[in-house]
Amino acid sequence: MSKFFIFLFLFVFSLSFSSSLSAVVHVPEKYTDVNAGERFYFEVSVKYPENPQRKDLRLTYEVLNLDGELVSQSKALKAIETQASFVDFLVIPESTDSGLHTINVRIEDYELLSEEVSSSFNVKGNKLEELQVYFFILLGAIFFVGFLVVLNLKGVKKK
C-alpha cells in the first residue's frame, strides 16, 4: 500500500513540473484567402503561466499543401514571460498551387518543451495568371464577334 502512495506522490509531483504552455495560431479573416506570391499574415498567441522569468522560445513556421509537401518555412526566436501575442508573416511562393494549405507553428525551448499548433487557409492562383485567363476570354469573345460579323457580311452580299 505504501508503494501506491509513493507512486501517487511521484505522479502528482511530476505533474506539477510539467509544462502548461498553450498556444494558438489564428489567421485573420482578411488572409484566409491569399494570392500566390503575396505575404500571408497570421497571429500567434502563447500563454505560459508557470514561467516566472523571461524565456527564449524557438518558433518554426511551416506552410504545407494538402499532400503534406513543404511550401514555405521560416524560423523565429521570441522571448516571453507569462504570455505573448504577435503577428508574423510568410511569403507564399508564386509557384504555389491553388487550394487549401496549412500553417504549422512549432514552439520549442532549449530543454524539453515542444508544442505544435496549426490552422488552415486558402491559396488562390497568381494574379498574373488570373489576368491571362481574362485576356484569353476577352480575345476569344472578340474573335467570336468578328466571326459573326464576317458571316453577316457574307449573308448581306448574297442577297
Residue frames as a rotation matrix with the C-alpha (Angstrom) as fourth column:
MET 1
0.564 0.826 0.000 0.00
0.826 -0.564 0.000 0.00
0.000 0.000 -1.000 0.00
SER 2
0.406 -0.487 -0.774 2.87
0.177 -0.788 0.589 2.38
-0.896 -0.376 -0.234 0.74
LYS 3
-0.658 -0.621 0.426 4.22
0.515 0.041 0.856 1.80
-0.549 0.783 0.293 -2.79
PHE 4
0.037 0.778 0.627 0.90
0.978 -0.158 0.139 3.05
0.207 0.607 -0.767 -4.13
PHE 5
0.837 0.272 -0.474 1.16
0.430 -0.864 0.263 6.30
-0.338 -0.424 -0.840 -2.13
ILE 6
-0.112 -0.942 -0.318 4.77
0.173 -0.333 0.927 6.78
-0.979 0.049 0.200 -3.21
PHE 7
-0.610 -0.042 0.792 3.75
0.777 0.164 0.607 6.27
-0.156 0.985 -0.067 -6.84
LEU 8
0.450 0.863 0.229 0.82
0.875 -0.477 0.082 8.67
0.180 0.163 -0.970 -6.42
PHE 9
0.607 -0.314 -0.730 3.07
0.248 -0.798 0.549 11.28
-0.755 -0.514 -0.406 -4.79
LEU 10
-0.497 -0.865 0.071 5.64
0.294 -0.091 0.952 10.99
-0.817 0.494 0.299 -7.60
PHE 11
-0.316 0.478 0.820 2.91
0.944 0.076 0.320 11.22
0.091 0.875 -0.475 -10.23
VAL 12
0.766 0.630 -0.128 1.41
0.642 -0.756 0.126 14.38
-0.018 -0.178 -0.984 -8.72
PHE 13
0.320 -0.751 -0.578 4.90
0.163 -0.558 0.814 15.81
-0.933 -0.355 -0.056 -8.18
SER 14
-0.631 -0.569 0.528 5.81
0.580 0.107 0.807 15.20
-0.515 0.816 0.263 -11.83
LEU 15
0.153 0.766 0.625 2.60
0.962 -0.259 0.083 16.89
0.225 0.588 -0.777 -12.98
SER 16
0.770 0.144 -0.622 3.49
0.409 -0.860 0.306 20.00
-0.490 -0.490 -0.721 -11.05
PHE 17
-0.115 -0.887 -0.447 6.69
-0.094 -0.438 0.894 20.34
-0.989 0.145 -0.033 -13.06
SER 18
-0.237 0.083 0.968 5.15
0.902 0.389 0.188 19.61
-0.361 0.918 -0.167 -16.44
SER 19
-0.980 -0.190 -0.066 4.75
0.141 -0.884 0.447 22.40
-0.144 0.428 0.892 -18.91
SER 20
-0.049 0.998 -0.026 1.42
0.712 0.017 -0.702 24.16
-0.700 -0.053 -0.712 -19.14
LEU 21
-0.774 -0.264 -0.575 2.23
-0.198 -0.763 0.616 26.14
-0.601 0.590 0.538 -22.25
SER 22
0.153 0.810 0.566 -0.72
0.682 0.328 -0.654 26.72
-0.715 0.486 -0.502 -24.53
ALA 23
-0.761 -0.444 -0.473 -0.51
-0.074 -0.665 0.743 28.22
-0.644 0.601 0.474 -27.99
VAL 24
0.359 0.867 0.345 -2.95
0.512 0.126 -0.850 29.24
-0.780 0.482 -0.399 -30.71
VAL 25
-0.874 -0.485 -0.015 -2.34
0.247 -0.471 0.847 30.28
-0.418 0.737 0.532 -34.30
HIS 26
0.192 0.969 -0.155 -5.06
0.460 -0.228 -0.858 32.48
-0.867 0.093 -0.489 -35.78
VAL 27
-0.724 -0.312 0.616 -5.45
0.688 -0.251 0.681 33.51
-0.058 0.916 0.396 -39.42
PRO 28
-0.565 0.537 -0.626 -7.23
-0.146 -0.812 -0.565 36.89
-0.812 -0.228 0.537 -39.71
GLU 29
0.336 0.841 0.425 -10.29
0.343 0.311 -0.886 36.86
-0.877 0.443 -0.184 -41.96
LYS 30
0.651 -0.124 -0.749 -8.53
-0.605 -0.680 -0.413 39.09
-0.458 0.722 -0.518 -44.50
TYR 31
-0.268 -0.891 -0.367 -5.86
-0.961 0.223 0.160 36.41
-0.061 0.396 -0.916 -45.02
THR 32
0.057 0.334 0.941 -7.99
-0.251 0.917 -0.311 33.26
-0.966 -0.218 0.136 -45.19
ASP 33
0.760 0.065 0.647 -7.71
0.595 0.331 -0.732 33.66
-0.262 0.941 0.213 -48.98
VAL 34
0.300 -0.762 -0.574 -4.25
-0.272 -0.645 0.715 34.74
-0.915 -0.058 -0.400 -50.10
ASN 35
0.940 -0.024 -0.342 -2.77
-0.339 0.077 -0.938 35.01
0.049 0.997 0.064 -53.59
ALA 36
0.592 -0.795 0.129 0.36
0.774 0.606 0.185 33.11
-0.225 -0.010 0.974 -54.50
GLY 37
-0.105 -0.743 0.661 3.35
0.751 -0.496 -0.437 35.47
0.652 0.450 0.610 -54.42
GLU 38
0.240 0.263 0.935 1.97
-0.299 -0.896 0.328 37.60
0.924 -0.358 -0.137 -51.59
ARG 39
-0.827 -0.479 0.293 2.59
-0.375 0.083 -0.923 37.81
0.418 -0.874 -0.248 -47.86
PHE 40
0.158 0.823 -0.545 0.46
0.210 0.511 0.833 35.62
0.965 -0.246 -0.092 -45.62
TYR 41
-0.538 -0.299 0.788 -0.07
-0.597 -0.525 -0.607 37.15
0.595 -0.797 0.104 -42.16
PHE 42
0.265 0.583 -0.768 -1.04
0.322 0.697 0.640 35.16
0.909 -0.417 -0.002 -39.07
GLU 43
0.171 -0.114 0.979 -1.23
-0.807 -0.587 0.073 35.75
0.566 -0.802 -0.192 -35.30
VAL 44
-0.104 -0.273 -0.956 0.38
0.347 0.891 -0.292 33.52
0.932 -0.363 0.003 -32.69
SER 45
0.375 0.245 0.894 -0.71
-0.745 -0.493 0.448 33.66
0.551 -0.835 -0.002 -29.04
VAL 46
-0.196 -0.522 -0.830 1.39
0.252 0.791 -0.557 31.91
0.948 -0.318 -0.024 -26.41
LYS 47
0.540 0.348 0.766 0.37
-0.677 -0.360 0.642 31.53
0.499 -0.865 0.042 -22.77
TYR 48
-0.002 -0.651 -0.759 2.91
0.321 0.719 -0.617 30.14
0.947 -0.244 0.208 -20.34
PRO 49
0.662 0.425 0.617 1.62
-0.316 -0.589 0.744 30.99
0.679 -0.688 -0.256 -16.83
GLU 50
0.912 -0.318 -0.261 4.17
0.401 0.550 0.732 28.83
-0.090 -0.772 0.629 -14.99
ASN 51
0.159 -0.914 0.373 7.13
0.817 -0.089 -0.569 30.68
0.554 0.395 0.733 -16.46
PRO 52
0.609 0.123 -0.783 8.45
0.702 -0.543 0.461 33.03
-0.369 -0.831 -0.417 -13.73
GLN 53
-0.024 -0.709 -0.705 11.08
-0.029 -0.704 0.709 34.73
-0.999 0.037 -0.004 -15.87
ARG 54
0.468 0.129 -0.874 11.75
-0.808 -0.338 -0.482 35.73
-0.357 0.932 -0.054 -19.45
LYS 55
-0.012 -0.398 0.917 12.40
0.060 0.915 0.398 32.68
-0.998 0.060 0.013 -21.60
ASP 56
-0.462 -0.216 -0.860 13.52
-0.815 -0.279 0.508 32.30
-0.350 0.936 -0.047 -25.22
LEU 57
0.215 0.574 0.790 11.24
0.032 0.804 -0.594 30.19
-0.976 0.153 0.154 -27.38
ARG 58
-0.863 -0.464 -0.200 12.11
-0.229 0.006 0.973 28.96
-0.450 0.886 -0.111 -30.87
LEU 59
0.241 0.970 0.034 9.23
-0.243 0.095 -0.965 29.15
-0.939 0.224 0.259 -33.32
THR 60
-0.887 -0.424 0.183 9.21
0.042 0.322 0.946 27.28
-0.460 0.847 -0.268 -36.61
TYR 61
0.109 0.915 -0.387 6.57
-0.539 -0.273 -0.797 28.25
-0.835 0.296 0.464 -39.18
GLU 62
-0.896 -0.331 0.295 5.77
0.048 0.590 0.806 25.82
-0.441 0.737 -0.513 -41.98
VAL 63
0.045 0.889 -0.456 3.19
-0.840 -0.214 -0.499 26.10
-0.541 0.406 0.737 -44.75
LEU 64
-0.814 -0.242 0.528 2.14
-0.022 0.921 0.388 22.72
-0.580 0.304 -0.756 -46.14
ASN 65
-0.492 0.689 -0.533 -0.18
-0.810 -0.139 0.569 21.82
0.318 0.712 0.626 -49.01
LEU 66
0.496 0.811 0.308 -2.81
-0.868 0.475 0.148 19.08
-0.026 -0.341 0.940 -48.76
ASP 67
0.707 -0.299 -0.641 -0.25
-0.046 0.885 -0.464 16.44
0.706 0.358 0.611 -49.76
GLY 68
0.894 -0.363 -0.263 1.95
0.324 0.117 0.939 17.44
-0.310 -0.924 0.222 -46.80
GLU 69
0.160 -0.859 0.487 4.63
0.925 -0.042 -0.377 18.97
0.344 0.511 0.788 -49.02
LEU 70
-0.023 -0.290 -0.957 6.51
0.688 -0.699 0.196 21.95
-0.726 -0.653 0.216 -47.62
VAL 71
0.589 0.308 0.747 5.63
0.765 -0.509 -0.394 25.18
0.259 0.804 -0.535 -49.45
SER 72
0.221 -0.493 0.841 7.32
-0.173 -0.869 -0.464 27.79
0.960 -0.043 -0.277 -47.26
GLN 73
0.505 -0.133 -0.853 9.22
0.796 0.454 0.400 27.84
0.334 -0.881 0.335 -43.98
SER 74
0.126 -0.489 0.863 10.61
-0.231 -0.861 -0.454 30.37
0.965 -0.142 -0.222 -41.52
LYS 75
0.092 -0.158 -0.983 12.09
0.890 0.455 0.010 30.39
0.446 -0.876 0.182 -38.02
ALA 76
0.233 0.019 0.972 11.93
-0.231 -0.970 0.075 32.99
0.944 -0.242 -0.222 -35.27
LEU 77
-0.479 -0.378 -0.792 13.18
0.730 0.328 -0.599 33.45
0.486 -0.866 0.119 -31.73
LYS 78
0.174 0.628 0.759 10.82
-0.139 -0.747 0.650 35.15
0.975 -0.219 -0.043 -29.27
ALA 79
-0.882 -0.397 -0.254 11.37
0.226 0.117 -0.967 35.96
0.413 -0.910 -0.014 -25.60
ILE 80
0.096 0.960 0.264 8.25
-0.161 -0.247 0.956 35.68
0.982 -0.134 0.131 -23.44
GLU 81
-0.809 -0.179 0.560 7.35
-0.574 0.040 -0.818 35.68
0.124 -0.983 -0.135 -19.78
THR 82
-0.580 0.634 0.511 3.82
-0.077 0.582 -0.810 34.55
-0.811 -0.509 -0.288 -18.95
GLN 83
0.341 0.706 0.620 2.15
0.648 0.301 -0.700 35.38
-0.681 0.641 -0.355 -22.26
ALA 84
-0.618 -0.490 -0.614 2.79
-0.164 -0.684 0.711 36.92
-0.769 0.540 0.342 -25.65
SER 85
0.436 0.709 0.554 0.82
0.578 0.251 -0.777 37.62
-0.690 0.659 -0.301 -28.79
PHE 86
-0.321 -0.619 -0.716 2.37
-0.287 -0.657 0.697 38.70
-0.903 0.429 0.033 -32.05
VAL 87
0.846 0.531 -0.053 1.70
-0.146 0.136 -0.980 38.91
-0.513 0.837 0.192 -35.77
ASP 88
-0.328 -0.942 0.067 4.14
-0.213 0.143 0.966 37.38
-0.920 0.303 -0.248 -38.22
PHE 89
0.651 0.556 -0.516 4.13
-0.614 -0.013 -0.789 36.56
-0.446 0.831 0.333 -41.93
LEU 90
-0.243 -0.651 0.720 5.44
0.285 0.661 0.694 34.18
-0.927 0.373 0.025 -44.56
VAL 91
-0.234 0.136 -0.963 5.73
-0.867 -0.476 0.144 34.84
-0.439 0.869 0.229 -48.28
ILE 92
0.411 0.438 0.799 3.78
0.050 0.865 -0.500 32.30
-0.910 0.245 0.333 -50.31
PRO 93
-0.656 -0.755 0.019 5.89
0.052 -0.020 0.998 31.45
-0.753 0.656 0.052 -53.40
GLU 94
-0.219 0.558 -0.800 4.42
-0.875 -0.476 -0.093 32.35
-0.433 0.680 0.592 -56.79
SER 95
-0.626 -0.101 -0.773 4.71
-0.581 0.721 0.377 28.73
0.519 0.685 -0.510 -57.90
THR 96
-0.868 0.322 0.378 2.32
-0.178 0.509 -0.842 27.56
-0.463 -0.799 -0.384 -55.16
ASP 97
-0.763 0.647 0.008 -0.72
0.359 0.413 0.837 25.65
0.538 0.641 -0.547 -56.42
SER 98
-0.363 0.749 0.554 -4.20
-0.738 -0.594 0.320 26.88
0.568 -0.293 0.769 -55.58
GLY 99
0.146 0.546 -0.825 -6.11
0.165 0.809 0.565 25.14
0.975 -0.218 0.028 -52.81
LEU 100
0.931 0.283 0.231 -6.26
-0.198 -0.139 0.970 24.54
0.306 -0.949 -0.073 -49.09
HIS 101
-0.055 -0.987 -0.154 -2.99
0.073 0.150 -0.986 24.89
0.996 -0.065 0.064 -47.16
THR 102
0.823 0.261 -0.505 -1.99
0.479 0.160 0.863 24.55
0.306 -0.952 0.006 -43.51
ILE 103
0.140 -0.774 0.618 0.24
-0.500 -0.594 -0.631 26.75
0.855 -0.221 -0.470 -41.35
ASN 104
0.656 -0.053 -0.753 2.02
0.577 0.679 0.455 24.74
0.487 -0.732 0.476 -38.64
VAL 105
0.322 -0.554 0.768 3.70
-0.616 -0.738 -0.275 26.57
0.719 -0.384 -0.579 -35.77
ARG 106
0.502 -0.272 -0.821 6.10
0.598 0.795 0.103 24.55
0.624 -0.543 0.562 -33.61
ILE 107
0.567 -0.260 0.782 7.18
-0.597 -0.784 0.172 26.15
0.568 -0.564 -0.600 -30.32
GLU 108
0.585 -0.473 -0.659 10.26
0.606 0.794 -0.033 24.80
0.539 -0.380 0.752 -28.55
ASP 109
0.841 -0.489 0.231 12.65
-0.530 -0.663 0.528 25.90
-0.105 -0.567 -0.817 -25.85
TYR 110
0.034 -0.923 -0.383 16.19
-0.787 0.212 -0.579 24.67
0.616 0.321 -0.720 -25.33
GLU 111
-0.650 -0.168 0.741 15.02
-0.660 0.609 -0.441 21.92
-0.377 -0.776 -0.506 -22.98
LEU 112
-0.861 0.311 0.403 12.05
0.349 0.937 0.022 19.51
-0.371 0.160 -0.915 -23.26
LEU 113
-0.102 0.887 -0.451 9.26
-0.070 -0.459 -0.886 21.92
-0.992 -0.059 0.109 -24.17
SER 114
-0.994 -0.105 0.001 7.65
-0.005 0.052 0.999 21.26
-0.105 0.993 -0.052 -27.54
GLU 115
-0.130 0.990 -0.054 4.18
0.227 -0.024 -0.974 22.34
-0.965 -0.138 -0.222 -28.69
GLU 116
-0.974 -0.143 0.178 2.68
0.199 -0.146 0.969 22.41
-0.112 0.979 0.171 -32.19
VAL 117
-0.060 0.969 -0.241 -0.45
0.190 -0.226 -0.955 24.20
-0.980 -0.103 -0.170 -33.39
SER 118
-0.884 -0.225 0.410 -1.91
0.424 -0.015 0.906 24.69
-0.198 0.974 0.108 -36.85
SER 119
0.007 0.887 -0.461 -4.56
-0.073 -0.459 -0.885 26.48
-0.997 0.040 0.062 -38.85
SER 120
-0.228 -0.009 0.974 -5.82
0.869 0.450 0.208 26.34
-0.440 0.893 -0.094 -42.44
PHE 121
0.001 0.244 -0.970 -6.13
-0.291 -0.928 -0.234 28.92
-0.957 0.282 0.070 -45.19
ASN 122
0.625 0.328 0.708 -6.76
0.558 0.446 -0.700 29.01
-0.546 0.833 0.096 -48.93
VAL 123
-0.458 -0.780 -0.426 -4.23
0.051 -0.502 0.863 29.95
-0.887 0.374 0.270 -51.62
LYS 124
0.769 0.639 -0.029 -5.59
0.070 -0.129 -0.989 31.46
-0.636 0.758 -0.144 -54.81
GLY 125
0.418 -0.597 0.685 -3.66
0.907 0.310 -0.284 31.43
-0.043 0.740 0.671 -58.08
ASN 126
-0.583 -0.739 -0.338 -1.21
0.655 -0.673 0.344 34.12
-0.481 -0.021 0.876 -59.04
LYS 127
0.203 0.685 -0.700 -2.88
0.067 -0.723 -0.688 37.43
-0.977 0.093 -0.192 -60.06
LEU 128
-0.457 -0.440 -0.773 -0.93
-0.729 -0.311 0.609 37.40
-0.509 0.842 -0.179 -63.33
GLU 129
-0.967 0.147 0.207 -2.43
0.221 0.890 0.399 34.01
-0.126 0.431 -0.893 -64.17
GLU 130
-0.112 0.982 -0.155 -5.91
0.662 -0.042 -0.748 35.39
-0.741 -0.187 -0.646 -63.50
LEU 131
0.105 0.090 -0.990 -5.23
-0.442 -0.888 -0.127 38.34
-0.891 0.451 -0.053 -65.82
GLN 132
-0.842 -0.446 -0.304 -4.03
-0.476 0.348 0.808 35.96
-0.254 0.825 -0.505 -68.52
VAL 133
-0.677 0.669 0.305 -7.24
0.655 0.738 -0.163 33.94
-0.334 0.090 -0.938 -68.24
TYR 134
0.231 0.787 -0.572 -9.35
0.336 -0.616 -0.712 37.12
-0.913 -0.028 -0.407 -68.52
PHE 135
-0.273 -0.429 -0.861 -7.26
-0.646 -0.582 0.494 38.26
-0.713 0.691 -0.118 -71.51
PHE 136
-0.991 -0.133 0.028 -7.82
-0.074 0.702 0.708 34.97
-0.114 0.699 -0.706 -73.35
ILE 137
-0.284 0.957 0.063 -11.56
0.781 0.269 -0.563 35.07
-0.556 -0.111 -0.824 -72.61
LEU 138
0.271 0.338 -0.901 -11.74
-0.109 -0.919 -0.378 38.62
-0.956 0.200 -0.213 -73.95
LEU 139
-0.596 -0.577 -0.558 -9.67
-0.642 -0.075 0.763 37.69
-0.483 0.813 -0.326 -77.02
GLY 140
-0.874 0.332 0.354 -11.94
0.427 0.872 0.238 34.68
-0.230 0.360 -0.904 -77.68
ALA 141
0.093 0.955 -0.283 -15.04
0.609 -0.279 -0.743 36.89
-0.788 -0.103 -0.607 -77.42
ILE 142
0.018 -0.160 -0.987 -13.53
-0.524 -0.842 0.127 39.40
-0.851 0.515 -0.099 -79.90
PHE 143
-0.906 -0.386 -0.171 -12.76
-0.356 0.479 0.802 36.62
-0.228 0.788 -0.572 -82.40
PHE 144
-0.586 0.761 0.279 -16.26
0.701 0.649 -0.296 35.19
-0.406 0.022 -0.914 -81.98
VAL 145
0.311 0.689 -0.654 -17.92
0.212 -0.721 -0.659 38.58
-0.927 0.067 -0.370 -82.59
GLY 146
-0.319 -0.513 -0.797 -15.59
-0.693 -0.447 0.565 39.13
-0.646 0.733 -0.213 -85.57
PHE 147
-0.963 -0.001 0.271 -16.58
0.144 0.846 0.514 35.72
-0.229 0.534 -0.814 -86.97
LEU 148
-0.119 0.992 0.029 -20.28
0.771 0.111 -0.628 36.61
-0.626 -0.052 -0.778 -86.60
VAL 149
0.221 0.137 -0.966 -19.73
-0.285 -0.938 -0.198 39.96
-0.933 0.319 -0.169 -88.34
VAL 150
-0.737 -0.545 -0.401 -17.95
-0.554 0.146 0.820 38.24
-0.388 0.826 -0.409 -91.26
LEU 151
-0.769 0.521 0.370 -20.79
0.577 0.815 0.054 35.70
-0.274 0.255 -0.927 -91.57
ASN 152
0.185 0.870 -0.457 -23.33
0.503 -0.483 -0.716 38.51
-0.844 -0.098 -0.527 -91.50
LEU 153
-0.066 -0.282 -0.957 -21.46
-0.590 -0.763 0.265 40.47
-0.805 0.582 -0.116 -94.22
LYS 154
-0.963 -0.267 0.024 -21.29
-0.155 0.628 0.762 37.38
-0.219 0.731 -0.647 -96.42
GLY 155
-0.418 0.889 0.188 -25.05
0.790 0.458 -0.407 36.89
-0.448 -0.021 -0.894 -95.95
VAL 156
0.288 0.485 -0.826 -25.75
0.038 -0.868 -0.496 40.54
-0.957 0.112 -0.268 -96.96
LYS 157
-0.481 -0.557 -0.677 -23.60
-0.642 -0.303 0.705 40.27
-0.598 0.773 -0.212 -100.14
LYS 158
-0.912 0.155 0.379 -25.50
0.317 0.853 0.413 37.16
-0.260 0.497 -0.828 -101.35
LYS 159
0.053 0.996 -0.068 -28.88
0.725 -0.085 -0.684 38.94
-0.687 -0.013 -0.727 -101.27
